[in-house]
Amino acid sequence: MNPWLRRFAWLLAALTLFLICSGGMVTNKGGGLAVADWPTTFGYNMFLFPVSQWVGGIFFEHTHRLIASAVGFLTIILSIWLWRAETRSWLRWSGVAALGAVVLQGVLGGLRVTMLKDDIGIFHACLAQAFFGLLIVIALALSDTWRRAVVSNLRSSTARIAIAATALIYLQLGLGATMRHQHRDLAILDFPAAYGKAIPDVSAGALSAINQWREARALSEVSAGQIWLQMAHRFVALLIATAVIAFWFVIRRSASAAAPPALRTLSTWWLLLLAVQITLGAWTIWSNKAADIATAHVAVGATMLAFGVAISAVALRCRSVVPRISSHETAAIADGLHA
């Protein structure tokens, strides 16, 4: 395996995470339309826009565009490098898919500005997370962890738990993006209760009282749909917590003793990230969506997705490789790796 290609892929993945954080800051700071033209910036070529004018929301929006341009350029290099250096066809085509995704992502970002459509912003955020996940798979496939994953006998149920948790995390990120792109105050401002109850009352009379209470505090009005959206976000968070904790326990059972050590390590970090993410989620509510806290919540959510993708990919590789290798061959490979 080419160590420089592996390092380059991980570098691009890290820069993409930084780009996602930058995008979250743009939305949380309300700077999404601070620059109203695209692909130019106030008529300038974006790379020639004077630094002296990088102020306020313009700073967040313009730097987001510059980081996105860097990610796009590096993705072109990655795609070409994979095509020339890799023999695995699926990995070469993954590089092409990543290039197509980053081009589409740039177009969606531009259309969000020129068409003033919040729905496009939601798709833009979701595609960013999918692109990030694809880069994680590419980088992982270039690593020693991927090669060592053949020495395992992981149960298919264990892989299914990881995949289900990862899918739920992606759904959760989509729900979060939908709430952010409403450009409003939080629909529910208390936690763990919701307007003092486990399940909020959103009947016409109760909703009217809620909005009167919010208006007295200079907060935007909310609809029943917005309240249920935030409740769905909380419910999915509970499902994610259940799945991640279940995976952590299952991977440590005696039946999973043959699991790659990387899975045990990743599962522990996944569990720790879950605890951090729940704390940040509660803090986001208690701070009425303070930009820095909300952006940290986005960043940790994306990192949890990356861990979920990595865990799921390794688990699937264990399941796809092991059936074709006898127990004697598996032992021989293990001896060779430990030699």
PAPAVO-327029 format. One record per residue (C-alpha): residue in one letter; x negated, y negated, z negated. Coordinates in nm, 2 decimals, decimal comma, always signed. Each point is the difference from the previous one (the first is absolute). Layout:
BEGIN
<site resn="A" xx="X" yy="Y" zz="Z"/>
...
This chain:
BEGIN
<site resn="M" xx="+0,00" yy="+0,00" zz="+0,00"/>
<site resn="N" xx="-0,12" yy="-0,35" zz="+0,08"/>
<site resn="P" xx="-0,06" yy="-0,18" zz="-0,33"/>
<site resn="W" xx="+0,01" yy="-0,34" zz="+0,16"/>
<site resn="L" xx="+0,33" yy="+0,06" zz="+0,17"/>
<site resn="R" xx="+0,14" yy="+0,12" zz="-0,34"/>
<site resn="R" xx="-0,12" yy="-0,31" zz="-0,18"/>
<site resn="F" xx="+0,14" yy="-0,22" zz="+0,28"/>
<site resn="A" xx="+0,34" yy="+0,17" zz="-0,03"/>
<site resn="W" xx="+0,01" yy="-0,05" zz="-0,38"/>
<site resn="L" xx="-0,11" yy="-0,36" zz="+0,04"/>
<site resn="L" xx="+0,28" yy="-0,07" zz="+0,25"/>
<site resn="A" xx="+0,25" yy="+0,17" zz="-0,24"/>
<site resn="A" xx="-0,12" yy="-0,23" zz="-0,28"/>
<site resn="L" xx="+0,03" yy="-0,31" zz="+0,21"/>
<site resn="T" xx="+0,35" yy="+0,11" zz="+0,10"/>
<site resn="L" xx="+0,09" yy="+0,02" zz="-0,37"/>
<site resn="F" xx="-0,13" yy="-0,35" zz="-0,04"/>
<site resn="L" xx="+0,21" yy="-0,10" zz="+0,30"/>
<site resn="I" xx="+0,31" yy="+0,15" zz="-0,17"/>
<site resn="C" xx="-0,08" yy="-0,20" zz="-0,31"/>
<site resn="S" xx="-0,04" yy="-0,31" zz="+0,20"/>
<site resn="G" xx="+0,34" yy="+0,06" zz="+0,17"/>
<site resn="G" xx="+0,16" yy="+0,05" zz="-0,34"/>
<site resn="M" xx="-0,15" yy="-0,33" zz="-0,12"/>
<site resn="V" xx="+0,14" yy="-0,18" zz="+0,31"/>
<site resn="T" xx="+0,35" yy="+0,12" zz="-0,08"/>
<site resn="N" xx="-0,02" yy="-0,04" zz="-0,38"/>
<site resn="K" xx="-0,14" yy="-0,35" zz="+0,04"/>
<site resn="G" xx="+0,27" yy="-0,10" zz="+0,25"/>
<site resn="G" xx="-0,26" yy="-0,07" zz="+0,27"/>
<site resn="G" xx="+0,14" yy="+0,22" zz="+0,28"/>
<site resn="L" xx="+0,09" yy="-0,30" zz="+0,21"/>
<site resn="A" xx="-0,26" yy="-0,24" zz="-0,11"/>
<site resn="V" xx="-0,14" yy="+0,03" zz="+0,35"/>
<site resn="A" xx="+0,29" yy="-0,02" zz="+0,24"/>
<site resn="D" xx="-0,19" yy="+0,09" zz="+0,33"/>
<site resn="W" xx="-0,16" yy="+0,32" zz="+0,12"/>
<site resn="P" xx="-0,25" yy="+0,12" zz="+0,12"/>
<site resn="T" xx="-0,14" yy="-0,36" zz="-0,05"/>
<site resn="T" xx="-0,01" yy="-0,18" zz="-0,33"/>
<site resn="F" xx="+0,14" yy="-0,35" zz="+0,03"/>
<site resn="G" xx="-0,11" yy="+0,01" zz="+0,36"/>
<site resn="Y" xx="-0,36" yy="+0,10" zz="-0,08"/>
<site resn="N" xx="-0,16" yy="+0,33" zz="+0,10"/>
<site resn="M" xx="+0,04" yy="+0,18" zz="-0,34"/>
<site resn="F" xx="-0,37" yy="+0,06" zz="-0,02"/>
<site resn="L" xx="-0,07" yy="-0,37" zz="+0,05"/>
<site resn="F" xx="+0,26" yy="-0,14" zz="-0,25"/>
<site resn="P" xx="-0,19" yy="-0,25" zz="-0,23"/>
<site resn="V" xx="-0,08" yy="+0,13" zz="-0,34"/>
<site resn="S" xx="+0,10" yy="-0,34" zz="-0,15"/>
<site resn="Q" xx="+0,36" yy="+0,08" zz="+0,09"/>
<site resn="W" xx="+0,01" yy="+0,33" zz="-0,18"/>
<site resn="V" xx="+0,22" yy="-0,12" zz="-0,28"/>
<site resn="G" xx="+0,31" yy="+0,12" zz="-0,19"/>
<site resn="G" xx="+0,21" yy="+0,26" zz="+0,19"/>
<site resn="I" xx="-0,21" yy="-0,06" zz="+0,31"/>
<site resn="F" xx="-0,30" yy="+0,15" zz="-0,17"/>
<site resn="F" xx="+0,18" yy="+0,33" zz="-0,07"/>
<site resn="E" xx="+0,17" yy="+0,03" zz="+0,34"/>
<site resn="H" xx="-0,31" yy="-0,09" zz="+0,20"/>
<site resn="T" xx="-0,24" yy="+0,22" zz="-0,19"/>
<site resn="H" xx="+0,25" yy="+0,29" zz="+0,04"/>
<site resn="R" xx="-0,02" yy="-0,05" zz="+0,37"/>
<site resn="L" xx="-0,38" yy="-0,01" zz="+0,00"/>
<site resn="I" xx="-0,02" yy="+0,32" zz="-0,21"/>
<site resn="A" xx="+0,25" yy="+0,17" zz="+0,23"/>
<site resn="S" xx="-0,22" yy="-0,10" zz="+0,30"/>
<site resn="A" xx="-0,30" yy="+0,16" zz="-0,16"/>
<site resn="V" xx="+0,20" yy="+0,32" zz="-0,07"/>
<site resn="G" xx="+0,12" yy="+0,01" zz="+0,36"/>
<site resn="F" xx="-0,36" yy="-0,04" zz="+0,13"/>
<site resn="L" xx="-0,14" yy="+0,26" zz="-0,23"/>
<site resn="T" xx="+0,29" yy="+0,24" zz="+0,10"/>
<site resn="I" xx="-0,11" yy="-0,03" zz="+0,36"/>
<site resn="I" xx="-0,35" yy="+0,10" zz="-0,09"/>
<site resn="L" xx="+0,13" yy="+0,29" zz="-0,22"/>
<site resn="S" xx="+0,21" yy="+0,13" zz="+0,29"/>
<site resn="I" xx="-0,28" yy="-0,01" zz="+0,25"/>
<site resn="W" xx="-0,25" yy="+0,15" zz="-0,25"/>
<site resn="L" xx="+0,23" yy="+0,29" zz="-0,08"/>
<site resn="W" xx="+0,06" yy="+0,07" zz="+0,37"/>
<site resn="R" xx="-0,37" yy="+0,02" zz="+0,07"/>
<site resn="A" xx="-0,12" yy="+0,17" zz="-0,32"/>
<site resn="E" xx="+0,28" yy="+0,24" zz="-0,11"/>
<site resn="T" xx="+0,07" yy="+0,34" zz="+0,15"/>
<site resn="R" xx="+0,33" yy="+0,04" zz="-0,18"/>
<site resn="S" xx="+0,27" yy="-0,11" zz="+0,25"/>
<site resn="W" xx="+0,26" yy="-0,08" zz="-0,27"/>
<site resn="L" xx="-0,25" yy="-0,23" zz="-0,17"/>
<site resn="R" xx="-0,08" yy="-0,18" zz="+0,33"/>
<site resn="W" xx="+0,36" yy="-0,05" zz="+0,07"/>
<site resn="S" xx="+0,06" yy="-0,12" zz="-0,36"/>
<site resn="G" xx="-0,25" yy="-0,28" zz="+0,08"/>
<site resn="V" xx="+0,20" yy="-0,09" zz="+0,31"/>
<site resn="A" xx="+0,32" yy="+0,00" zz="-0,21"/>
<site resn="A" xx="-0,17" yy="-0,23" zz="-0,25"/>
<site resn="L" xx="-0,09" yy="-0,24" zz="+0,28"/>
<site resn="G" xx="+0,36" yy="+0,00" zz="+0,13"/>
<site resn="A" xx="+0,13" yy="-0,06" zz="-0,35"/>
<site resn="V" xx="-0,22" yy="-0,30" zz="-0,06"/>
<site resn="V" xx="+0,09" yy="-0,15" zz="+0,33"/>
<site resn="L" xx="+0,37" yy="+0,04" zz="-0,08"/>
<site resn="Q" xx="-0,06" yy="-0,13" zz="-0,35"/>
<site resn="G" xx="-0,15" yy="-0,32" zz="+0,14"/>
<site resn="V" xx="+0,29" yy="-0,05" zz="+0,24"/>
<site resn="L" xx="+0,25" yy="+0,05" zz="-0,28"/>
<site resn="G" xx="-0,18" yy="-0,25" zz="-0,21"/>
<site resn="G" xx="+0,01" yy="-0,26" zz="+0,28"/>
<site resn="L" xx="+0,37" yy="+0,07" zz="+0,07"/>
<site resn="R" xx="+0,08" yy="-0,05" zz="-0,37"/>
<site resn="V" xx="-0,13" yy="-0,35" zz="+0,03"/>
<site resn="T" xx="+0,14" yy="-0,10" zz="+0,34"/>
<site resn="M" xx="+0,34" yy="+0,17" zz="-0,04"/>
<site resn="L" xx="+0,05" yy="-0,09" zz="-0,37"/>
<site resn="K" xx="+0,14" yy="+0,35" zz="-0,07"/>
<site resn="D" xx="-0,04" yy="+0,14" zz="-0,35"/>
<site resn="D" xx="+0,09" yy="+0,35" zz="+0,13"/>
<site resn="I" xx="-0,32" yy="+0,00" zz="+0,21"/>
<site resn="G" xx="-0,20" yy="-0,09" zz="-0,31"/>
<site resn="I" xx="+0,13" yy="+0,32" zz="-0,17"/>
<site resn="F" xx="-0,10" yy="+0,22" zz="+0,30"/>
<site resn="H" xx="-0,33" yy="-0,19" zz="+0,00"/>
<site resn="A" xx="-0,06" yy="+0,09" zz="-0,36"/>
<site resn="C" xx="+0,10" yy="+0,37" zz="+0,04"/>
<site resn="L" xx="-0,21" yy="+0,05" zz="+0,31"/>
<site resn="A" xx="-0,30" yy="-0,15" zz="-0,19"/>
<site resn="Q" xx="+0,04" yy="+0,27" zz="-0,26"/>
<site resn="A" xx="+0,03" yy="+0,28" zz="+0,26"/>
<site resn="F" xx="-0,31" yy="-0,13" zz="+0,18"/>
<site resn="F" xx="-0,19" yy="+0,00" zz="-0,33"/>
<site resn="G" xx="+0,11" yy="+0,36" zz="-0,07"/>
<site resn="L" xx="-0,12" yy="+0,10" zz="+0,35"/>
<site resn="L" xx="-0,34" yy="-0,15" zz="-0,07"/>
<site resn="I" xx="-0,02" yy="+0,19" zz="-0,32"/>
<site resn="V" xx="+0,06" yy="+0,33" zz="+0,19"/>
<site resn="I" xx="-0,27" yy="-0,09" zz="+0,25"/>
<site resn="A" xx="-0,26" yy="-0,09" zz="-0,26"/>
<site resn="L" xx="+0,09" yy="+0,30" zz="-0,21"/>
<site resn="A" xx="-0,04" yy="+0,23" zz="+0,31"/>
<site resn="L" xx="-0,36" yy="-0,13" zz="+0,04"/>
<site resn="S" xx="-0,09" yy="+0,08" zz="-0,36"/>
<site resn="D" xx="-0,15" yy="+0,30" zz="-0,18"/>
<site resn="T" xx="+0,32" yy="+0,03" zz="-0,20"/>
<site resn="W" xx="+0,18" yy="+0,10" zz="+0,32"/>
<site resn="R" xx="-0,25" yy="+0,27" zz="+0,08"/>
<site resn="R" xx="+0,01" yy="+0,14" zz="-0,35"/>
<site resn="A" xx="+0,38" yy="+0,02" zz="+0,00"/>
<site resn="V" xx="-0,02" yy="+0,34" zz="+0,18"/>
<site resn="V" xx="-0,12" yy="+0,16" zz="-0,33"/>
<site resn="S" xx="+0,34" yy="+0,01" zz="-0,17"/>
<site resn="N" xx="+0,32" yy="+0,20" zz="-0,04"/>
<site resn="L" xx="+0,25" yy="-0,27" zz="-0,08"/>
<site resn="R" xx="+0,36" yy="+0,08" zz="-0,03"/>
<site resn="S" xx="+0,23" yy="-0,16" zz="+0,26"/>
<site resn="S" xx="+0,23" yy="-0,13" zz="-0,28"/>
<site resn="T" xx="-0,29" yy="-0,20" zz="-0,13"/>
<site resn="A" xx="-0,05" yy="-0,16" zz="+0,34"/>
<site resn="R" xx="+0,37" yy="-0,07" zz="+0,03"/>
<site resn="I" xx="+0,00" yy="-0,19" zz="-0,33"/>
<site resn="A" xx="-0,28" yy="-0,22" zz="+0,12"/>
<site resn="I" xx="+0,17" yy="-0,07" zz="+0,33"/>
<site resn="A" xx="+0,33" yy="-0,08" zz="-0,16"/>
<site resn="A" xx="-0,17" yy="-0,24" zz="-0,24"/>
<site resn="T" xx="-0,19" yy="-0,17" zz="+0,28"/>
<site resn="A" xx="+0,32" yy="-0,04" zz="+0,21"/>
<site resn="L" xx="+0,18" yy="-0,15" zz="-0,30"/>
<site resn="I" xx="-0,29" yy="-0,25" zz="-0,05"/>
<site resn="Y" xx="+0,03" yy="-0,11" zz="+0,37"/>
<site resn="L" xx="+0,38" yy="-0,04" zz="-0,05"/>
<site resn="Q" xx="-0,07" yy="-0,20" zz="-0,31"/>
<site resn="L" xx="-0,24" yy="-0,23" zz="+0,18"/>
<site resn="G" xx="+0,27" yy="-0,06" zz="+0,26"/>
<site resn="L" xx="+0,25" yy="-0,09" zz="-0,27"/>
<site resn="G" xx="-0,25" yy="-0,24" zz="-0,15"/>
<site resn="A" xx="-0,07" yy="-0,16" zz="+0,34"/>
<site resn="T" xx="+0,38" yy="-0,05" zz="+0,05"/>
<site resn="M" xx="+0,03" yy="-0,17" zz="-0,34"/>
<site resn="R" xx="-0,31" yy="-0,23" zz="+0,07"/>
<site resn="H" xx="+0,13" yy="-0,10" zz="+0,34"/>
<site resn="Q" xx="+0,33" yy="-0,13" zz="-0,14"/>
<site resn="H" xx="-0,21" yy="-0,29" zz="-0,13"/>
<site resn="R" xx="+0,22" yy="-0,03" zz="-0,31"/>
<site resn="D" xx="-0,04" yy="+0,03" zz="-0,38"/>
<site resn="L" xx="+0,02" yy="+0,35" zz="-0,14"/>
<site resn="A" xx="+0,36" yy="+0,14" zz="+0,00"/>
<site resn="I" xx="-0,05" yy="+0,14" zz="-0,35"/>
<site resn="L" xx="-0,21" yy="-0,18" zz="-0,25"/>
<site resn="D" xx="-0,01" yy="+0,24" zz="-0,30"/>
<site resn="F" xx="-0,17" yy="+0,34" zz="-0,04"/>
<site resn="P" xx="+0,05" yy="+0,28" zz="-0,08"/>
<site resn="A" xx="+0,37" yy="-0,10" zz="-0,02"/>
<site resn="A" xx="+0,18" yy="-0,17" zz="+0,28"/>
<site resn="Y" xx="+0,20" yy="-0,30" zz="-0,12"/>
<site resn="G" xx="+0,01" yy="+0,18" zz="-0,34"/>
<site resn="K" xx="+0,12" yy="+0,33" zz="+0,13"/>
<site resn="A" xx="-0,14" yy="+0,32" zz="+0,14"/>
<site resn="I" xx="+0,22" yy="-0,04" zz="+0,31"/>
<site resn="P" xx="+0,10" yy="-0,37" zz="+0,07"/>
<site resn="D" xx="+0,36" yy="-0,10" zz="+0,05"/>
<site resn="V" xx="+0,03" yy="-0,16" zz="+0,34"/>
<site resn="S" xx="+0,38" yy="-0,05" zz="+0,01"/>
<site resn="A" xx="+0,12" yy="-0,33" zz="+0,14"/>
<site resn="G" xx="+0,05" yy="-0,15" zz="-0,35"/>
<site resn="A" xx="-0,33" yy="+0,13" zz="-0,14"/>
<site resn="L" xx="-0,19" yy="-0,12" zz="+0,31"/>
<site resn="S" xx="+0,15" yy="-0,34" zz="-0,03"/>
<site resn="A" xx="-0,12" yy="-0,02" zz="-0,36"/>
<site resn="I" xx="-0,34" yy="+0,12" zz="+0,09"/>
<site resn="N" xx="-0,03" yy="-0,27" zz="+0,27"/>
<site resn="Q" xx="+0,12" yy="-0,27" zz="-0,24"/>
<site resn="W" xx="-0,27" yy="+0,11" zz="-0,24"/>
<site resn="R" xx="-0,26" yy="-0,01" zz="+0,27"/>
<site resn="E" xx="+0,11" yy="-0,34" zz="+0,13"/>
<site resn="A" xx="-0,04" yy="-0,15" zz="-0,35"/>
<site resn="R" xx="-0,36" yy="+0,11" zz="+0,02"/>
<site resn="A" xx="-0,06" yy="-0,13" zz="+0,35"/>
<site resn="L" xx="-0,02" yy="+0,35" zz="+0,15"/>
<site resn="S" xx="+0,14" yy="+0,11" zz="+0,33"/>
<site resn="E" xx="+0,34" yy="+0,18" zz="+0,02"/>
<site resn="V" xx="+0,00" yy="+0,37" zz="+0,06"/>
<site resn="S" xx="+0,24" yy="+0,24" zz="+0,17"/>
<site resn="A" xx="+0,10" yy="+0,35" zz="-0,12"/>
<site resn="G" xx="-0,21" yy="+0,14" zz="+0,28"/>
<site resn="Q" xx="-0,32" yy="-0,17" zz="-0,12"/>
<site resn="I" xx="+0,06" yy="+0,13" zz="-0,35"/>
<site resn="W" xx="+0,05" yy="+0,35" zz="+0,12"/>
<site resn="L" xx="-0,32" yy="-0,03" zz="+0,22"/>
<site resn="Q" xx="-0,20" yy="-0,08" zz="-0,31"/>
<site resn="M" xx="+0,17" yy="+0,29" zz="-0,19"/>
<site resn="A" xx="-0,09" yy="+0,23" zz="+0,29"/>
<site resn="H" xx="-0,36" yy="-0,12" zz="-0,04"/>
<site resn="R" xx="+0,00" yy="+0,10" zz="-0,37"/>
<site resn="F" xx="+0,17" yy="+0,33" zz="+0,07"/>
<site resn="V" xx="-0,26" yy="+0,10" zz="+0,27"/>
<site resn="A" xx="-0,27" yy="-0,11" zz="-0,24"/>
<site resn="L" xx="+0,14" yy="+0,26" zz="-0,25"/>
<site resn="L" xx="-0,01" yy="+0,27" zz="+0,27"/>
<site resn="I" xx="-0,36" yy="-0,09" zz="+0,09"/>
<site resn="A" xx="-0,10" yy="+0,02" zz="-0,36"/>
<site resn="T" xx="+0,16" yy="+0,34" zz="-0,04"/>
<site resn="A" xx="-0,17" yy="+0,13" zz="+0,32"/>
<site resn="V" xx="-0,35" yy="-0,13" zz="-0,08"/>
<site resn="I" xx="+0,01" yy="+0,13" zz="-0,36"/>
<site resn="A" xx="+0,13" yy="+0,34" zz="+0,13"/>
<site resn="F" xx="-0,29" yy="+0,02" zz="+0,25"/>
<site resn="W" xx="-0,25" yy="-0,08" zz="-0,27"/>
<site resn="F" xx="+0,13" yy="+0,29" zz="-0,22"/>
<site resn="V" xx="+0,04" yy="+0,24" zz="+0,29"/>
<site resn="I" xx="-0,35" yy="-0,05" zz="+0,14"/>
<site resn="R" xx="-0,14" yy="+0,09" zz="-0,35"/>
<site resn="R" xx="+0,20" yy="+0,33" zz="-0,04"/>
<site resn="S" xx="-0,20" yy="+0,32" zz="+0,01"/>
<site resn="A" xx="+0,16" yy="+0,08" zz="+0,34"/>
<site resn="S" xx="-0,16" yy="-0,31" zz="+0,14"/>
<site resn="A" xx="-0,35" yy="+0,08" zz="-0,14"/>
<site resn="A" xx="-0,13" yy="+0,04" zz="+0,36"/>
<site resn="A" xx="+0,11" yy="-0,35" zz="+0,09"/>
<site resn="P" xx="-0,29" yy="-0,22" zz="+0,13"/>
<site resn="P" xx="-0,15" yy="-0,21" zz="-0,28"/>
<site resn="A" xx="+0,07" yy="-0,31" zz="+0,20"/>
<site resn="L" xx="+0,38" yy="+0,07" zz="-0,04"/>
<site resn="R" xx="-0,04" yy="+0,01" zz="-0,38"/>
<site resn="T" xx="-0,19" yy="-0,33" zz="+0,00"/>
<site resn="L" xx="+0,24" yy="-0,17" zz="+0,24"/>
<site resn="S" xx="+0,30" yy="+0,12" zz="-0,20"/>
<site resn="T" xx="-0,14" yy="-0,16" zz="-0,32"/>
<site resn="W" xx="-0,06" yy="-0,33" zz="+0,18"/>
<site resn="W" xx="+0,34" yy="+0,02" zz="+0,15"/>
<site resn="L" xx="+0,15" yy="+0,04" zz="-0,35"/>
<site resn="L" xx="-0,20" yy="-0,30" zz="-0,13"/>
<site resn="L" xx="+0,11" yy="-0,21" zz="+0,29"/>
<site resn="L" xx="+0,36" yy="+0,09" zz="-0,07"/>
<site resn="A" xx="-0,04" yy="-0,13" zz="-0,36"/>
<site resn="V" xx="-0,15" yy="-0,33" zz="+0,13"/>
<site resn="Q" xx="+0,27" yy="-0,03" zz="+0,27"/>
<site resn="I" xx="+0,28" yy="+0,04" zz="-0,25"/>
<site resn="T" xx="-0,16" yy="-0,26" zz="-0,22"/>
<site resn="L" xx="-0,04" yy="-0,25" zz="+0,29"/>
<site resn="G" xx="+0,36" yy="+0,07" zz="+0,11"/>
<site resn="A" xx="+0,13" yy="-0,09" zz="-0,34"/>
<site resn="W" xx="-0,23" yy="-0,30" zz="-0,02"/>
<site resn="T" xx="+0,12" yy="-0,12" zz="+0,34"/>
<site resn="I" xx="+0,35" yy="-0,01" zz="-0,14"/>
<site resn="W" xx="-0,09" yy="-0,16" zz="-0,33"/>
<site resn="S" xx="-0,20" yy="-0,27" zz="+0,18"/>
<site resn="N" xx="+0,29" yy="-0,06" zz="+0,26"/>
<site resn="K" xx="-0,23" yy="+0,12" zz="+0,28"/>
<site resn="A" xx="-0,31" yy="-0,20" zz="-0,07"/>
<site resn="A" xx="-0,20" yy="+0,01" zz="+0,32"/>
<site resn="D" xx="-0,32" yy="+0,15" zz="-0,14"/>
<site resn="I" xx="+0,17" yy="+0,27" zz="-0,19"/>
<site resn="A" xx="+0,24" yy="+0,09" zz="+0,29"/>
<site resn="T" xx="-0,30" yy="+0,02" zz="+0,24"/>
<site resn="A" xx="-0,19" yy="+0,22" zz="-0,24"/>
<site resn="H" xx="+0,32" yy="+0,22" zz="-0,01"/>
<site resn="V" xx="-0,01" yy="+0,02" zz="+0,38"/>
<site resn="A" xx="-0,38" yy="+0,08" zz="+0,00"/>
<site resn="V" xx="+0,04" yy="+0,29" zz="-0,26"/>
<site resn="G" xx="+0,30" yy="+0,13" zz="+0,19"/>
<site resn="A" xx="-0,20" yy="+0,02" zz="+0,32"/>
<site resn="T" xx="-0,29" yy="+0,17" zz="-0,19"/>
<site resn="M" xx="+0,25" yy="+0,25" zz="-0,13"/>
<site resn="L" xx="+0,11" yy="+0,07" zz="+0,35"/>
<site resn="A" xx="-0,36" yy="+0,05" zz="+0,11"/>
<site resn="F" xx="-0,06" yy="+0,25" zz="-0,28"/>
<site resn="G" xx="+0,33" yy="+0,18" zz="+0,09"/>
<site resn="V" xx="-0,10" yy="+0,02" zz="+0,37"/>
<site resn="A" xx="-0,35" yy="+0,13" zz="-0,10"/>
<site resn="I" xx="+0,14" yy="+0,26" zz="-0,24"/>
<site resn="S" xx="+0,27" yy="+0,11" zz="+0,25"/>
<site resn="A" xx="-0,25" yy="+0,03" zz="+0,28"/>
<site resn="V" xx="-0,24" yy="+0,21" zz="-0,20"/>
<site resn="A" xx="+0,28" yy="+0,22" zz="-0,13"/>
<site resn="L" xx="+0,13" yy="+0,06" zz="+0,35"/>
<site resn="R" xx="-0,35" yy="+0,08" zz="+0,12"/>
<site resn="C" xx="-0,03" yy="+0,26" zz="-0,27"/>
<site resn="R" xx="+0,33" yy="+0,16" zz="+0,11"/>
<site resn="S" xx="-0,09" yy="-0,01" zz="+0,37"/>
<site resn="V" xx="-0,35" yy="+0,14" zz="-0,03"/>
<site resn="V" xx="+0,03" yy="+0,26" zz="-0,27"/>
<site resn="P" xx="+0,25" yy="+0,24" zz="+0,17"/>
<site resn="R" xx="-0,26" yy="+0,05" zz="+0,28"/>
<site resn="I" xx="-0,28" yy="+0,09" zz="-0,24"/>
<site resn="S" xx="-0,03" yy="+0,32" zz="-0,19"/>
<site resn="S" xx="-0,08" yy="+0,00" zz="-0,37"/>
<site resn="H" xx="-0,35" yy="+0,13" zz="+0,07"/>
<site resn="E" xx="-0,06" yy="-0,27" zz="+0,26"/>
<site resn="T" xx="+0,13" yy="-0,26" zz="-0,25"/>
<site resn="A" xx="-0,24" yy="+0,12" zz="-0,27"/>
<site resn="A" xx="-0,29" yy="-0,01" zz="+0,25"/>
<site resn="I" xx="+0,08" yy="-0,36" zz="+0,10"/>
<site resn="A" xx="+0,02" yy="-0,10" zz="-0,37"/>
<site resn="D" xx="-0,34" yy="+0,16" zz="-0,07"/>
<site resn="G" xx="-0,14" yy="-0,18" zz="+0,30"/>
<site resn="L" xx="+0,13" yy="-0,34" zz="-0,12"/>
<site resn="H" xx="-0,13" yy="+0,05" zz="-0,35"/>
<site resn="A" xx="-0,34" yy="+0,12" zz="+0,12"/>
